Amino acid sequence: MILIVFDVDGTLVDSQHLIVAAQQAAFAAVGLPAPSRERALSVVGLSLPQAFTALVGADGPVTALATHYKEAFGRLRAEAALREPLFPGAADLVARLHRTPEVLLGIATGKSRRGVDHLLRAYGWEAWFSTIQTADDAPSKPHPAMLQQAMGEVGLSPPDTLMIGDTTYDMVMARGAQVLPIGVAWGYHTVEALTAAGAQQVVGSYAELDAVLDGRLPG
């Protein structure tokens, strides 16, 4: 058996417009200028307290920003123009892996469990993932706890586990948990940053990821 763990934002779903809009609303609510788009997206992958701490510092209105962000995110997500579409090829690959008996699927994300549940319902994936680790369940990335808990839940070890993500936080988390880090180039951190953070491979499309994973499946 092999456990394949996916990050969500920037890896499975293209949520950049929604994230930036929710951040802008949160900063406006506390009377602060919003960060640039590049800066806003640079913290994607961290849990909300860590993300806003990175943006405003530990002495800033971190709790208020996180609260306003969650409120704005839920409201904006209901607007047709700000949905979280899957990246091209994601649906097909996840479905193929779900049908592969030797594969267990997992999620490790800075999203809340509520946000992940919404995503799973939206794409009919409710029963497809054997382990789901969220910001509600573990310390923020890049701490390795999410992957350690995921492996513990399914009874597999680091040599049998892969982490697929778009940020350096995913790669450092994977290295800390001693699992194989695979980066994707369509997310929020550059190929160079992913490689420097320890990605063993960085793929440029879901077709390329499919081929990489196929070569690592048992049997």
N, C-alpha and C positions, 0 to 999 in steps of 0.2 A: 504494500500500500504506500501511497505518497500523499502528503498533505500540501495543497497549493493554496496559499493565502494571498488574497488580493487586498490592496488598499482600495479606497472608493474614489474620493475626489481627485481628479486629475489622472486617474488610472482606469476606472470603469466608467465614470460619468464626467461629462464636461460641465462643471458647475461654476466656472469662473465668473460668468456674468452675475449669477445669483449671489455668489460670495462677495464680490465687490460692491454690489448694490446694498446688500445687508450691512456690510461694514460702513458704507457711507451713511446709511440711516442711523446706525449705532453712534457713530462719531457726532453726527448732527444732534442727536438726542442729548448728548452730554456737553454740547457746545464746543467741540474741538474740531479742527480741520482734519479731514480724512487723509489717510496716507495715499501715496501714489498707487496706481494700479499694480505696478511691479512690486512695490513694498507690500501691498495688501496680499498679493498672491504668494509672496515668499514664505509666509507663515502657514500656508495651507498644509494640513497634515498634523499640526500640533493641536492639542486640546484647547478649547477656548481660553481658559485662564492663562495658559502658557503663550498662546498666540497674541493675546492683548498685552500681556506683560512684555513680550518682545517689541510690540509696537509703541507702547507708552511708558514702559518702565514699571518697576514694582510699586512705585509710589503713585502711579496714575490710577484713574477710575476703572480698574480692571473688572471688578464685579459688575458695575453698572453697564459697562460696554458689552460684557458677555450676555447680560440679561436683555439689553436692547437688541443685540444681534440676533439672539434666538427668536425674539418676537418678530423682528423684521424678516428673518429668513422664512419663518412659517407663513407670514402674510404674502411675501413676494413669490414664494413657491407656487402659490395658488394662481398666479397670473400666467397666462398662456405664454407670454413672451419670455418668461424666466424659469422655464422648466430645467430639469437636469437630464439632458439627453445622454444616452450611452455613446461612447466613442465607436466609430465604425468598426465592425467586426467583433465587438465585445459580446454581444448577445449570442452570436453563433459559437464562439469559443467556449463561453461559460456553459452553454447547452451541451456541447460535445463533451466537455469534461464531466459534467453532471451524469452523462450517460456512460462514462467509462468506469467499470467496476473497481479498478485499481486506484481510483482517485477520490480523495476526500477534499471538499472545498471549504475554505475558510475566509473570513473577513477580519482585517485589523485596521481600524480607522479612528481618526480623531472626531468623527461625528458622534452624536448622541445615539443611544439605542432607538429612540423615537425616530430620528432621521433615517437610520438604517432600515427600520421596519417599514417606513413609508416607501423607501426605494424598493425593498423586496416585494411589497404588495404591487407597486407600479409595474414591475416586470415579471410578475408571477414566479418569483424565486423563493417564496416563503419557506419551502422545505428543502432547498437545494444545498444549503451551507451547513456543514456539520458543526462548525464552531464560529461564533461571532464575538469579536472583541471590540469594544467601543470605549469612548471617553468616559462612560459611566462605570466601566468594569476594571480599569487598570490605570496605572500612571501613564502620562502622555508619552508618545514617541519623543525621542528615540530610545527611551527605556525599553528593555527587552521583554517586559512582563507580558505584554499582549501575546507575543509569540510563545512564550513559555507556557502561559495558560492555555493557549490553543492546542499546543502539543499534548499537554496534560489531559485535556478534555477528550482527545481522540486516541490517546495512547500511542503516539508516534514520537520518534526522537529526531534530533537535528539533522542527521544524514538523510532522513526521509521527508524533509520539509523544505519548501521553496517560498520565498516572499517576493511578491511582484508589486512594485510601487514606482511612483514618479518623483519622489523627493529624497533628499539626502537623509531625512529623518527615517524613512523606510529602510534605507541601506544600512545606516548605523544600527538601527534596531535589529535588523537581520544578523548583522555581524555579532552584536552583543548576545544574541540567542544562538549563535553558531549555526544558523541556517543559510541556505544559498540565497544571496540577494540578486534579483534580476530587475533592472531598471527599464522604464519605458520613456521614450523620448518625446511623447506628446503632452506631457504634463507641465508642472510648474517649476521644475529645476532643470538646469541644462545637462546635456550629456556629459560635459566635462566635470560638472559638480557631482553627478551620480557616480562617475568612474572614480573620482578622487575619494568619494565616501565609501567605496568598496564594492560597487556593483560588479559582479563577475561578468555579466553581459548587459548591454543596453540595446533594446530592440526598437525599431522605428515604426512598427505597425502590428496590428493583431495577427496578421498573416505570418509575420516573422516570429511573433511570440508563439503561435501555434506550432510552428516547425521546431522551435527550441524546446518547447514542452514535450512534443512528441518524441524527441530524442532522449528524454529523461524519464519517460514512463516505464514502469516495470514490464518485463517480458520482452 
